[in-house]
Amino acid sequence: KIRPEQIKPLLHACGVQHHSQPKVVSISQSTELGTVYTIDELKALCDFAHEHNLYIHVDGARISNAAVSLNASLKEILCDTGVDVVSFGGTKNGLMFGEAVVFLNPSLSTGFEFTRKQATQLASKMRYIACQFTALLKDDLWFRNASHANNMAAILAKKLKSIPGINITQKVETNAVFASLPRKAIELLQKEYFFYIWNEDTNEVRWMTSFVTNELEIEAFARDIRAAMDAL
């Protein structure tokens, strides 16, 4: 997580023409390690940024999973904390594809339609992308999808704790489980499953669950992990 005290030393040359001028603090919620900024942490970060004439952007590819983890509404974790812009994720929570850039600070949206075009993000028949969000936001489908994904990760983490030699390396707060295990076991598992080695030096891997993961798949995966460990 990024904290105000980490940003402050980087602001020493504000107003000096010989230095690049900071303007935006961009964070991921949930983070790349599957952890979550609390509402208080977000508010402190936003307050600090605004005091120093900076904006806050939230990469919300998994913002729904973060909201479930915090048991909070999107308004509480974005609008009420002071976030300026959020990339609201759809692809990782049930959409075929599509992300929405939401300007909570409307003054920052000026000219964005041209930026979107220049960045080749103005799709033909954009309404077919947008209509997916109508379905996602109806009847709290976004929350139910994310809740299911988070629950599957929690179940996986619980099963991993009973397997000797598996070390869960990060807090399991959303739909990501990070663990370290012997390289040979990783290689055996990768013959059947696709997943990333997150840290080559420590043999830390990242296992993700989704809105369509089911408990039978978790059972089978945990069983194969145990078999890979037993084969060493």
N, C-alpha and C positions, 0 to 999 in steps of 0.2 A: 504494500500500500504506500501511496505517496502521502507524506505529512507536511504541514506548513513549515516545520523547522528544516525540512530538507530543501524546500524551495527558497527560503529566505537568503541563503548565501549566494544564490545565483542572480540576485537582483541588484548587485552592487554597482553595476554600470548602467543603470536605467538613465536615459537622457544623454548618454555619452555617444556621440556619433560614430566612434570607432568600434563599437560593439553591437552585435545583433541585439535587437530589443525584444524581450519576451512579451507575449500578449495572451497566450492561451495555456492553460493547464488541462491536459487531456488524461482522463483516467478510465479504467475499465471497471464496470460494475455488472456482474461479479468480476473479480480480478482474473488474471491469466492463471492463477493458482487455485481458482475455485472458491476463494474466500470473498467475504462481503464487507464493504464499508458500512458501518453503522450509520444511522441517521445523524447522530452527534458528530461523527467523523466527517461526514459529508458537509454538514453545516459549518463546521470549523474550517474546512478546506475552502468552501465557497466564500465565507466571510473574509478569510485571509486574502484570497485572490482579489476580491472586489476592493478591499482596502488598498491593494497595490496596483489597481487599475488593470487587473487581469480578468480574463473570462474563464469559465469552467465548461469544458466539453466532456460529456460522458459517452464512452463507447458502450452502448447498451445491447450488444449482440445477445447477451444473456441477462438483460435487465429484469425479465420476468422471473427468472430463477432467483435473482437477488431479492425481489419483492416478496416472493414466497418465503425465503429464508428469514427475512425480517418481519414477516407477517404484517406487511404494511402495503398501503396503496401506492400506485405510481405517483400520485400527487404528493404523498408524504415524503417519498424519497427523492423526488426531483423538483417539483415546484416549491414545496415548503422549505427545502434546504438552500435554494438559491442557484440551482444549476441553470446555465444559460442556454446550452444546446445539448440535445441528446440524439444519438443515433439509435432509434428504437428498433430492436431486432425482431425479425419475423422468421427468417430462414431456420434458425436453430430452435424454434418453438412451434413448428407446425406448418409454416408456409412452404409452398413449393420453392419460392424465392422471393426476396424483397425486404428492404430495410427502409425505414422512414426517418428522415431528418426533421426533427421537431425543434423549432426555435421558441424556447420558453422566454427568451429575451427578444421580442419582435424586432427591435432595432437592428439586430444582426442579420436579418433575413434580406435586407436590401440588396438586390442584384444577384441573389442566390440562384435564380432561374437561369442566369447566364453561366454561372459557375457549374451548375449541373449539366448544361449542354456542353461546355468546354471539356468537362471531365468524362464525356461520353456516357452519362448516366440518365439521359432522357430517352427512355425506351419508347419504341413505337407501341401504340395502344397501352399507354401507361395505366389506364383504368383497370386493365385485367390484373395488374400487380396490386393496385390500390384496393380493389374489391376484396382481396384476401384479408386485409386488415379489418374490414367490416365484419367478416365472419369470426376472426380471431378475437376481436374485442366484444363480441356479443355473448351475453350470458356467462361472462368470466371464463371463456374457453382458454384465453391466454394464461390465466392463473391455474386452471385445472391441468393444462398440459405441463406447465413448469413444475407444479406440485408433484405430479407423477414422476417426472424425471428426477427431481430431488429425492423422492422417496426410494427410487430404485438405486440411487447412489448410496443412500444410507444403508440399504439392505446389503449391497455389495460390500461396503466397508465393514459391516458387522460380521459377515462371513469370512472376510480376509483376516480378521483379528484372531480367528481360531486356527489359522494355518501357520505353523512354525516357519520362521525365516522370512515372512512378509512383514515389512515395516511401512505403515502408513505415514507419509512424510508431511502432509499438509492437513489442516482442519477440513473436514468434509462438511461444507456449509451449503453447497448447491448440488449440481449434477456432475461433479468431477471428483475422481478418486486418484490421488497421487500416491504411489507406493514404490519402494525399492525392493529388489529381489535379485538373486544371482543372474548374471548375464546368460548362462546356459539355459536357465528356466525361461528367460525372456525369448530366447531364440526358438525354443520349443513351442511356446505359445504363439509366436508370430507366424508359424507355419499354418495356423488355423484362424488367427484373428489379426486384424489390422489395428495397430495402435502405435503411438509415438513413444520413443525413448526421449524423455524430457531433458534429462541430464546424463550425458554419457559418462561423466566421471563417477557419479554415484549410483548408476543403474536405476535412476528414478524414471518411472513410466507414468503416463497419463491415461486413465481409463474413463471414458465419458458414457453417461447414460442419456436417454432421450425420452421424448413424449411417447414413443412407441416401444421402448424397452419393456419386456415383461419379466415376471419372476422366474419363469421356466428358463429363460435365457441367462438370468443371473445365476441360477442354480447350476446350469451347465458350465458356465464360465468359471465359477468358483471351483467346481469339481475338476475342471481341466487345469486350473492353477495348482490345486493340491497335487494332481497327478504329475505335473511338471516338476514340482518341488520334490516329490517322492522319487522321481527318476534321477535325481542328482547323485 
